[in-house]
Amino acid sequence: MISVALLSNPKSTGNRAILPRVRSYCAAHPDIFHYEVETVDQIGDALRTIARVSPKVLVINGGDGTVQAALTELHLGDYFGDNPPPVAVLPNGKTNLIALDLGSQGDPLAALARVVELAKSDLASHIVGRELISLSGGVAGSRPVLGMFLGGAGLADAILYTRHKIYPLGLPNGFSHAIAALAVLFSLLFGLRGGMFPPRSDPISVSLIRDGELTGRFALLIVTTLERMLLGSKTEVSGAAKGRLKLMAVDQNPLALARAMAASIFGKLGRRQMDGVHVERGDVIRIEGERSSVILDGELYQTDAGRPIVLTTTEPVSFLRLAA
């Protein structure tokens, strides 16, 4: 009987090193059904095949783009009917935000072994519900993409800067992120732009439908359905009944960013109003700007004149939390 289905993307950066170990582990555990795809376009076919073996848990082993594509296909493709299996995510991407939120960190193979162990018993105490962000171009009938963490404004610029300037240096992820954070901080403090520093973010407008609008240049723009928002902190958003999308925007100035980071470190983010730090909830969020970038779970999308990005949420999806 198949208890765990593992969907792997061999071309994701993390899998280049660990996939031989993963294949050996799966070969030694006949209760694991391992399906490998060469491109994200094959994920729909992969899920259709996986549905035939009725796994107890679906595990995604790939980078952020693989996770996003799998969640989109799983939710929109209806491959499992009314009973899709809970999803586990191995810590195998550059940022691993979804994996971390679900208690999956460290060695991906150890995380897989933990999933196999849990699948042998009742999973009820480890299943958690998470809504997904549904991103569309605001055009009726267009197919949305789904994810759980969106970064925009200066944060998107910083992510792209890290991807194009820092990652090619071949440094460990943690060190790369630290260098990028310092570059962002110096660019804010001293107005350094271009070359070895991130560009200045473009003005954008962020609307929470029926609840007002934010307009300006932001050092950070985050929209998420995860429990954690900034520096791994849990965020308490006032007016929790207003919506399921958590929004945080931080004005592009050093003091506002310092306030947000300090509040995050001390667990006070969202508990009270702070100058330049906007923490809200909404069910529909519209982002508008002149070719402003946003990144949803590692994948890049852009606004255009008259073509805003619209964010809504799905119904809760079942995930497997590895931590007790």
TASUL-V448395 format. One record per residue. N is the residue number from 1. SS is DSSP state (H for helix, E for strand, C for the rest). PHI is phi in whole degrees, -180 to 180 (NA if undefined). Layout:
# TASUL-V448395
[[N	SS	PHI] [N	SS	PHI]]
This chain:
# TASUL-V448395
[[1	C	NA] [2	C	-83] [3	C	-103] [4	E	-133] [5	E	-106] [6	E	-112] [7	E	-105] [8	E	-117] [9	E	-113] [10	C	-61] [11	C	-89] [12	C	-69] [13	C	-57] [14	C	-64] [15	H	-76] [16	H	-61] [17	H	-95] [18	H	-101] [19	H	-61] [20	H	-58] [21	H	-67] [22	H	-64] [23	H	-62] [24	H	-63] [25	H	-64] [26	H	-65] [27	H	-63] [28	C	-87] [29	C	-128] [30	C	-65] [31	C	-84] [32	E	-106] [33	E	-101] [34	E	-106] [35	E	-122] [36	E	-109] [37	E	-116] [38	C	-92] [39	C	-140] [40	H	-67] [41	H	-65] [42	H	-90] [43	H	-66] [44	H	-59] [45	H	-63] [46	H	-62] [47	H	-67] [48	H	-62] [49	H	-70] [50	H	-61] [51	H	-60] [52	C	-69] [53	C	-97] [54	C	48] [55	C	-71] [56	C	-78] [57	E	-140] [58	E	-108] [59	E	-111] [60	E	-105] [61	E	-123] [62	C	-178] [63	C	-77] [64	H	-60] [65	H	-65] [66	H	-65] [67	H	-62] [68	H	-62] [69	H	-64] [70	H	-67] [71	H	-65] [72	H	-63] [73	H	-66] [74	H	-63] [75	H	-80] [76	H	-93] [77	H	-85] [78	C	57] [79	C	-72] [80	C	-106] [81	C	65] [82	C	-88] [83	C	-131] [84	C	-68] [85	C	-73] [86	E	-64] [87	E	-106] [88	E	-116] [89	E	-122] [90	C	-78] [91	C	-77] [92	C	-134] [93	C	-102] [94	C	-71] [95	C	-109] [96	C	60] [97	H	-64] [98	H	-67] [99	H	-60] [100	H	-63] [101	H	-62] [102	C	-98] [103	C	77] [104	C	-107] [105	C	-151] [106	C	87] [107	C	-73] [108	H	-58] [109	H	-67] [110	H	-64] [111	H	-65] [112	H	-63] [113	H	-61] [114	H	-65] [115	H	-62] [116	H	-60] [117	H	-63] [118	H	-65] [119	C	-67] [120	C	-81] [121	C	-131] [122	C	-71] [123	C	-90] [124	H	-53] [125	H	-74] [126	H	-108] [127	E	-92] [128	E	-127] [129	E	-98] [130	E	-136] [131	C	-73] [132	C	-106] [133	E	-78] [134	E	-106] [135	E	-106] [136	E	-137] [137	C	-87] [138	C	77] [139	C	-103] [140	C	-58] [141	C	87] [142	C	-75] [143	C	-80] [144	C	-77] [145	E	-114] [146	E	-120] [147	E	-163] [148	C	-134] [149	E	-145] [150	E	-118] [151	E	-117] [152	E	-138] [153	C	56] [154	H	-63] [155	H	-65] [156	H	-63] [157	H	-61] [158	H	-67] [159	H	-65] [160	H	-65] [161	H	-60] [162	H	-63] [163	H	-65] [164	H	-95] [165	H	-107] [166	H	-99] [167	H	-56] [168	H	-62] [169	H	-73] [170	C	77] [171	C	-82] [172	C	-58] [173	H	-56] [174	H	-60] [175	H	-68] [176	H	-61] [177	H	-67] [178	H	-65] [179	H	-63] [180	H	-63] [181	H	-63] [182	H	-65] [183	H	-63] [184	H	-64] [185	H	-63] [186	H	-66] [187	H	-66] [188	H	-73] [189	H	-71] [190	H	-116] [191	C	68] [192	C	-80] [193	C	-136] [194	C	74] [195	C	62] [196	C	-92] [197	C	-127] [198	C	-64] [199	C	-74] [200	C	-73] [201	C	-70] [202	C	-82] [203	C	-63] [204	E	-139] [205	E	-119] [206	E	-121] [207	E	-114] [208	E	-97] [209	C	-53] [210	C	75] [211	C	-129] [212	C	101] [213	E	-142] [214	E	-113] [215	E	-134] [216	E	152] [217	C	-102] [218	E	-123] [219	E	-70] [220	E	-136] [221	E	-136] [222	E	-128] [223	E	-129] [224	E	-152] [225	C	-111] [226	C	-73] [227	C	-71] [228	E	-110] [229	C	-121] [230	C	-128] [231	C	55] [232	C	75] [233	C	-86] [234	E	-77] [235	C	-116] [236	C	-97] [237	C	-103] [238	C	-64] [239	C	70] [240	H	-59] [241	H	-76] [242	H	-74] [243	C	173] [244	C	-100] [245	E	-88] [246	E	-88] [247	E	-121] [248	E	-134] [249	E	-128] [250	E	-119] [251	E	-55] [252	C	-83] [253	C	-152] [254	H	-60] [255	H	-65] [256	H	-63] [257	H	-64] [258	H	-63] [259	H	-61] [260	H	-64] [261	H	-69] [262	H	-65] [263	H	-63] [264	H	-67] [265	H	-60] [266	C	-95] [267	C	69] [268	C	-114] [269	C	-66] [270	C	90] [271	C	-81] [272	C	-147] [273	C	-72] [274	E	-135] [275	C	-60] [276	C	81] [277	E	-121] [278	E	-115] [279	E	-123] [280	E	-141] [281	E	-128] [282	E	-163] [283	C	-97] [284	C	-136] [285	E	-125] [286	E	-115] [287	E	-116] [288	E	-128] [289	E	177] [290	C	-89] [291	C	56] [292	C	-86] [293	E	-91] [294	E	-132] [295	E	-126] [296	E	-106] [297	C	48] [298	C	90] [299	E	-104] [300	E	-90] [301	E	-137] [302	E	-133] [303	C	-78] [304	E	-147] [305	C	-57] [306	C	76] [307	E	-129] [308	C	-72] [309	E	-97] [310	E	-116] [311	E	-115] [312	E	-132] [313	E	-124] [314	C	-94] [315	C	-69] [316	C	-56] [317	E	-109] [318	E	-82] [319	E	-122] [320	E	-101] [321	C	-88] [322	C	-81] [323	C	-71] [324	C	-68]]
